[in-house]
Amino acid sequence: MEFTVHVPSTYDYRFSSQRREDILDLLKKLYIIEKNSNCPVFLVDAKDLEAYTTTEKDMKKSLSRFPASNLLCPEENLIKDADDFSSTQDAEVDYNQKNQRAEP
């Protein structure tokens, strides 16, 4: 099962693993420890995640393939506080501002 890790300071990392859920769960927990908020998780209905993964070439062209906010999945949040939803949206804005990338 495929997943992409969006990294604000560099290009994204795309992985495929049968242990996807275990890996994502660990990443979400580590994100909470580091950021004290939920890790934004986006769910897309796609055969592969190429269209949602910013590559090294994309970065050189100042392009971003960060998923649209309507694909954000609050059901994946580990912190269930309703107020935390805004912090996941802030993370997306922060991600895009740090990279100053244009949407494709």
Secondary structure, 3 states (H helix, E strand, C coil): CEEEECCCCCCCEEEECCCHHHHHHHHHHHHHHHHCCCCCCECCCCCCCHHHCCCHHHHHCCECCCCCHHHECHHHCCCCCCCHHHHHHHHHHHHHHHHCCECC
